[in-house]
Amino acid sequence: MTNALESAINEIAHKVPGFYVGRFDIRFSSEATLKEANEFKVIEINGAAGEATHIYDSKMKLWTAYKILFEQIKILFEIGFINKKEPIQTNVIQALRNYRKLSKLHPPTT
């Protein structure tokens, strides 16, 4: 993680209302261009349920994977606790309409 990459990811995340935690699936041509935050594409943004995919690596020990998942769940509960103090008002119907509208702008994945 570099400052440039962190800034680029934060800029994207701040455009998604109510996005506090999640996983970005990205594509990039080289590690160098990624570190500079140049020429990377966000393929998918996974919200709170988007677990760390490296836990499925066959070299990962089971208990290490559980530790990672439990840490993620702990963070989600901490965010939920903060949000419960200051609830966010969300119009679910409007959010679904916005999603349908935005999803038509993106080509299907192949």
N, CA and C atoms as a LAMMPS dump frame, in Angstrom:
ITEM: TIMESTEP
0
ITEM: NUMBER OF ATOMS
330
ITEM: BOX BOUNDS ff ff ff
-5.0000000000000000e+02 5.0000000000000000e+02
-5.0000000000000000e+02 5.0000000000000000e+02
-5.0000000000000000e+02 5.0000000000000000e+02
ITEM: ATOMS id mol type element x y z
1 1 1 N 0.856 -1.176 0
2 1 2 C 0 0 0
3 1 3 C 0.898 1.234 0
4 2 1 N 0.588 2.149 -0.867
5 2 2 C 1.296 3.425 -0.922
6 2 3 C 0.303 4.546 -0.635
7 3 1 N 0.813 5.727 -0.364
8 3 2 C -0.079 6.873 -0.131
9 3 3 C -0.925 7.165 -1.363
10 4 1 N -0.326 7.061 -2.543
11 4 2 C -1.06 7.338 -3.788
12 4 3 C -2.193 6.339 -3.979
13 5 1 N -1.913 5.067 -3.743
14 5 2 C -2.939 4.039 -3.904
15 5 3 C -4.03 4.194 -2.845
16 6 1 N -3.641 4.453 -1.625
17 6 2 C -4.623 4.649 -0.559
18 6 3 C -5.542 5.829 -0.884
19 7 1 N -4.981 6.908 -1.37
20 7 2 C -5.789 8.077 -1.741
21 7 3 C -6.762 7.741 -2.863
22 8 1 N -6.295 6.998 -3.873
23 8 2 C -7.152 6.629 -4.999
24 8 3 C -8.294 5.726 -4.553
25 9 1 N -8.001 4.751 -3.704
26 9 2 C -9.033 3.84 -3.201
27 9 3 C -10.025 4.602 -2.328
28 10 1 N -9.525 5.471 -1.471
29 10 2 C -10.418 6.271 -0.618
30 10 3 C -11.324 7.164 -1.454
31 11 1 N -10.799 7.73 -2.511
32 11 2 C -11.61 8.582 -3.379
33 11 3 C -12.773 7.792 -3.978
34 12 1 N -12.504 6.575 -4.397
35 12 2 C -13.558 5.716 -4.949
36 12 3 C -14.557 5.341 -3.854
37 13 1 N -14.05 4.923 -2.707
38 13 2 C -14.916 4.472 -1.607
39 13 3 C -15.845 5.583 -1.127
40 14 1 N -15.351 6.807 -1.089
41 14 2 C -16.168 7.925 -0.602
42 14 3 C -17.315 8.267 -1.556
43 15 1 N -17.259 7.771 -2.772
44 15 2 C -18.341 8.006 -3.733
45 15 3 C -19.497 7.036 -3.533
46 16 1 N -19.287 6.012 -2.709
47 16 2 C -20.325 5.007 -2.452
48 16 3 C -20.964 5.314 -1.104
49 17 1 N -22.218 5.796 -1.105
50 17 2 C -22.868 6.148 0.166
51 17 3 C -22.962 4.945 1.107
52 18 1 N -22.6 5.166 2.354
53 18 2 C -22.709 4.11 3.355
54 18 3 C -21.641 3.043 3.268
55 19 1 N -20.6 3.266 2.488
56 19 2 C -19.524 2.276 2.356
57 19 3 C -18.488 2.532 3.435
58 20 1 N -18.376 1.611 4.379
59 20 2 C -17.427 1.758 5.474
60 20 3 C -16.339 0.698 5.448
61 21 1 N -16.66 -0.436 4.891
62 21 2 C -15.691 -1.532 4.859
63 21 3 C -16.038 -2.43 3.686
64 22 1 N -15.026 -2.988 3.071
65 22 2 C -15.271 -3.893 1.955
66 22 3 C -13.986 -4.271 1.257
67 23 1 N -14.148 -4.94 0.156
68 23 2 C -13.002 -5.418 -0.619
69 23 3 C -13.143 -4.942 -2.05
70 24 1 N -12.071 -4.431 -2.598
71 24 2 C -12.023 -4.026 -3.994
72 24 3 C -11.333 -5.125 -4.788
73 25 1 N -11.987 -5.608 -5.83
74 25 2 C -11.33 -6.521 -6.761
75 25 3 C -10.838 -5.649 -7.91
76 26 1 N -9.536 -5.674 -8.138
77 26 2 C -8.955 -4.772 -9.13
78 26 3 C -8.088 -5.538 -10.121
79 27 1 N -7.87 -4.9 -11.259
80 27 2 C -6.928 -5.41 -12.259
81 27 3 C -5.906 -4.319 -12.512
82 28 1 N -4.675 -4.748 -12.737
83 28 2 C -3.609 -3.793 -13.002
84 28 3 C -2.536 -4.476 -13.831
85 29 1 N -1.769 -3.662 -14.546
86 29 2 C -0.78 -4.225 -15.464
87 29 3 C 0.521 -4.596 -14.77
88 30 1 N 0.897 -3.851 -13.744
89 30 2 C 2.126 -4.173 -13.017
90 30 3 C 2.028 -3.64 -11.597
91 31 1 N 2.827 -4.203 -10.728
92 31 2 C 2.834 -3.757 -9.34
93 31 3 C 3.275 -2.294 -9.245
94 32 1 N 4.197 -1.899 -10.099
95 32 2 C 4.696 -0.52 -10.087
96 32 3 C 3.587 0.477 -10.425
97 33 1 N 2.803 0.188 -11.465
98 33 2 C 1.727 1.116 -11.827
99 33 3 C 0.63 1.12 -10.763
100 34 1 N 0.412 -0.024 -10.115
101 34 2 C -0.569 -0.079 -9.038
102 34 3 C -0.124 0.79 -7.869
103 35 1 N 1.134 0.664 -7.475
104 35 2 C 1.65 1.46 -6.364
105 35 3 C 1.549 2.956 -6.629
106 36 1 N 1.675 3.323 -7.89
107 36 2 C 1.559 4.736 -8.273
108 36 3 C 0.099 5.145 -8.463
109 37 1 N -0.812 4.179 -8.346
110 37 2 C -2.254 4.384 -8.549
111 37 3 C -2.54 4.797 -9.98
112 38 1 N -1.775 4.259 -10.903
113 38 2 C -1.984 4.507 -12.33
114 38 3 C -2.521 3.255 -13
115 39 1 N -3.444 3.443 -13.884
116 39 2 C -3.908 2.373 -14.761
117 39 3 C -4.425 1.129 -14.04
118 40 1 N -5.182 1.292 -12.981
119 40 2 C -5.83 0.122 -12.396
120 40 3 C -7.333 0.285 -12.585
121 41 1 N -8.022 -0.842 -12.663
122 41 2 C -9.464 -0.828 -12.854
123 41 3 C -10.129 -1.594 -11.727
124 42 1 N -11.189 -1.009 -11.203
125 42 2 C -11.981 -1.694 -10.191
126 42 3 C -12.961 -2.589 -10.927
127 43 1 N -12.842 -3.874 -10.716
128 43 2 C -13.709 -4.852 -11.356
129 43 3 C -14.988 -5.025 -10.541
130 44 1 N -14.829 -5.011 -9.213
131 44 2 C -15.973 -5.246 -8.34
132 44 3 C -15.665 -4.656 -6.965
133 45 1 N -16.685 -4.12 -6.33
134 45 2 C -16.565 -3.683 -4.944
135 45 3 C -17.495 -4.566 -4.118
136 46 1 N -16.917 -5.235 -3.146
137 46 2 C -17.685 -6.092 -2.241
138 46 3 C -17.804 -5.391 -0.91
139 47 1 N -18.998 -5.331 -0.378
140 47 2 C -19.24 -4.65 0.886
141 47 3 C -18.801 -5.466 2.081
142 48 1 N -19.512 -5.322 3.161
143 48 2 C -19.137 -5.928 4.428
144 48 3 C -18.982 -7.446 4.36
145 49 1 N -19.719 -8.096 3.491
146 49 2 C -19.635 -9.556 3.385
147 49 3 C -18.499 -10.021 2.475
148 50 1 N -17.753 -9.089 1.904
149 50 2 C -16.658 -9.441 1.002
150 50 3 C -15.416 -9.85 1.776
151 51 1 N -15.343 -11.111 2.126
152 51 2 C -14.225 -11.585 2.944
153 51 3 C -12.912 -11.536 2.16
154 52 1 N -11.83 -11.555 2.91
155 52 2 C -10.492 -11.558 2.311
156 52 3 C -10.31 -12.848 1.525
157 53 1 N -10.058 -12.724 0.242
158 53 2 C -9.989 -13.921 -0.605
159 53 3 C -8.723 -14.746 -0.389
160 54 1 N -7.689 -14.154 0.176
161 54 2 C -6.459 -14.926 0.375
162 54 3 C -6.626 -16.027 1.419
163 55 1 N -7.726 -16.017 2.166
164 55 2 C -7.942 -17.089 3.144
165 55 3 C -8.214 -18.426 2.454
166 56 1 N -8.556 -18.392 1.171
167 56 2 C -8.847 -19.618 0.417
168 56 3 C -7.61 -20.215 -0.244
169 57 1 N -6.47 -19.585 -0.068
170 57 2 C -5.22 -20.118 -0.597
171 57 3 C -4.951 -21.471 0.061
172 58 1 N -4.595 -22.454 -0.725
173 58 2 C -4.361 -23.805 -0.189
174 58 3 C -3.196 -23.842 0.799
175 59 1 N -2.34 -22.837 0.772
176 59 2 C -1.215 -22.781 1.712
177 59 3 C -1.621 -22.152 3.051
178 60 1 N -2.809 -21.577 3.088
179 60 2 C -3.29 -20.911 4.309
180 60 3 C -3.703 -21.96 5.334
181 61 1 N -3.235 -21.781 6.556
182 61 2 C -3.647 -22.683 7.633
183 61 3 C -5.059 -22.321 8.06
184 62 1 N -5.842 -23.339 8.397
185 62 2 C -7.244 -23.15 8.749
186 62 3 C -7.409 -22.146 9.886
187 63 1 N -6.612 -22.289 10.93
188 63 2 C -6.767 -21.389 12.082
189 63 3 C -6.385 -19.958 11.732
190 64 1 N -5.449 -19.793 10.824
191 64 2 C -5.078 -18.449 10.378
192 64 3 C -6.245 -17.828 9.605
193 65 1 N -6.886 -18.623 8.771
194 65 2 C -8.049 -18.138 8.018
195 65 3 C -9.165 -17.718 8.969
196 66 1 N -9.422 -18.55 9.996
197 66 2 C -10.439 -18.196 10.988
198 66 3 C -10.069 -16.906 11.725
199 67 1 N -8.824 -16.769 12.072
200 67 2 C -8.365 -15.564 12.765
201 67 3 C -8.641 -14.326 11.916
202 68 1 N -8.364 -14.405 10.618
203 68 2 C -8.607 -13.292 9.702
204 68 3 C -10.103 -12.981 9.624
205 69 1 N -10.925 -14.023 9.484
206 69 2 C -12.38 -13.819 9.425
207 69 3 C -12.931 -13.222 10.72
208 70 1 N -12.463 -13.718 11.868
209 70 2 C -12.943 -13.2 13.141
210 70 3 C -12.528 -11.744 13.336
211 71 1 N -11.348 -11.38 12.87
212 71 2 C -10.913 -9.986 12.952
213 71 3 C -11.807 -9.104 12.083
214 72 1 N -12.139 -9.605 10.892
215 72 2 C -13.039 -8.856 10.009
216 72 3 C -14.408 -8.672 10.664
217 73 1 N -14.929 -9.717 11.269
218 73 2 C -16.236 -9.635 11.931
219 73 3 C -16.173 -8.649 13.102
220 74 1 N -15.077 -8.665 13.847
221 74 2 C -14.906 -7.729 14.961
222 74 3 C -14.959 -6.291 14.447
223 75 1 N -14.275 -6.006 13.357
224 75 2 C -14.282 -4.657 12.776
225 75 3 C -15.692 -4.282 12.335
226 76 1 N -16.416 -5.222 11.714
227 76 2 C -17.784 -4.943 11.28
228 76 3 C -18.685 -4.596 12.468
229 77 1 N -18.542 -5.319 13.571
230 77 2 C -19.339 -5.022 14.754
231 77 3 C -18.989 -3.655 15.327
232 78 1 N -17.695 -3.302 15.295
233 78 2 C -17.293 -1.984 15.789
234 78 3 C -17.906 -0.876 14.929
235 79 1 N -17.898 -1.052 13.625
236 79 2 C -18.514 -0.072 12.726
237 79 3 C -20.016 -0.009 12.972
238 80 1 N -20.647 -1.163 13.129
239 80 2 C -22.078 -1.21 13.412
240 80 3 C -22.423 -0.508 14.709
241 81 1 N -21.585 -0.682 15.728
242 81 2 C -21.811 -0.035 17.016
243 81 3 C -21.771 1.488 16.862
244 82 1 N -20.795 1.98 16.11
245 82 2 C -20.69 3.427 15.866
246 82 3 C -21.904 3.911 15.072
247 83 1 N -22.299 3.171 14.047
248 83 2 C -23.443 3.573 13.223
249 83 3 C -24.752 3.519 13.995
250 84 1 N -24.845 2.628 14.992
251 84 2 C -26.066 2.553 15.79
252 84 3 C -26.248 3.837 16.596
253 85 1 N -25.134 4.425 17.019
254 85 2 C -25.196 5.69 17.75
255 85 3 C -25.683 6.823 16.852
256 86 1 N -25.247 6.794 15.602
257 86 2 C -25.634 7.818 14.627
258 86 3 C -26.188 7.107 13.4
259 87 1 N -27.452 6.675 13.458
260 87 2 C -28.006 5.873 12.363
261 87 3 C -28.013 6.621 11.029
262 88 1 N -27.812 5.855 9.999
263 88 2 C -27.82 6.384 8.643
264 88 3 C -29.187 6.096 8.047
265 89 1 N -29.808 7.097 7.493
266 89 2 C -31.109 6.912 6.858
267 89 3 C -30.879 6.473 5.411
268 90 1 N -31.471 5.35 5.041
269 90 2 C -31.312 4.834 3.694
270 90 3 C -32.681 4.542 3.101
271 91 1 N -32.892 5.008 1.913
272 91 2 C -34.111 4.703 1.182
273 91 3 C -33.795 3.499 0.295
274 92 1 N -34.224 2.313 0.712
275 92 2 C -33.885 1.073 0.02
276 92 3 C -34.418 1.064 -1.406
277 93 1 N -35.636 1.514 -1.612
278 93 2 C -36.222 1.521 -2.959
279 93 3 C -35.407 2.416 -3.883
280 94 1 N -35.048 3.609 -3.401
281 94 2 C -34.247 4.521 -4.226
282 94 3 C -32.869 3.925 -4.495
283 95 1 N -32.298 3.265 -3.504
284 95 2 C -30.989 2.627 -3.693
285 95 3 C -31.062 1.547 -4.771
286 96 1 N -32.127 0.758 -4.787
287 96 2 C -32.299 -0.274 -5.807
288 96 3 C -32.474 0.337 -7.192
289 97 1 N -33.231 1.418 -7.272
290 97 2 C -33.4 2.109 -8.559
291 97 3 C -32.066 2.641 -9.059
292 98 1 N -31.295 3.235 -8.169
293 98 2 C -29.98 3.745 -8.55
294 98 3 C -29.069 2.622 -9.025
295 99 1 N -29.119 1.486 -8.321
296 99 2 C -28.292 0.344 -8.706
297 99 3 C -28.661 -0.135 -10.111
298 100 1 N -29.947 -0.268 -10.38
299 100 2 C -30.387 -0.73 -11.701
300 100 3 C -29.92 0.231 -12.784
301 101 1 N -30.021 1.517 -12.513
302 101 2 C -29.609 2.527 -13.48
303 101 3 C -28.093 2.464 -13.723
304 102 1 N -27.329 2.386 -12.641
305 102 2 C -25.872 2.349 -12.766
306 102 3 C -25.376 1.048 -13.383
307 103 1 N -26.02 -0.056 -13.062
308 103 2 C -25.558 -1.349 -13.572
309 103 3 C -25.665 -1.437 -15.094
310 104 1 N -26.58 -0.679 -15.687
311 104 2 C -26.721 -0.682 -17.145
312 104 3 C -25.548 0.04 -17.834
313 105 1 N -24.809 0.847 -17.086
314 105 2 C -23.691 1.587 -17.648
315 105 3 C -22.414 0.747 -17.752
316 106 1 N -22.407 -0.404 -17.1
317 106 2 C -21.212 -1.231 -17.064
318 106 3 C -21.401 -2.467 -17.943
319 107 1 N -20.367 -2.807 -18.714
320 107 2 C -20.481 -3.997 -19.55
321 107 3 C -20.497 -5.261 -18.696
322 108 1 N -21.131 -6.312 -19.187
323 108 2 C -21.124 -7.571 -18.417
324 108 3 C -19.71 -8.141 -18.339
325 109 1 N -19.422 -8.837 -17.253
326 109 2 C -18.121 -9.46 -17.117
327 109 3 C -18.064 -10.723 -17.962
328 110 1 N -16.887 -11.025 -18.432
329 110 2 C -16.725 -12.226 -19.26
330 110 3 C -15.805 -13.209 -18.621
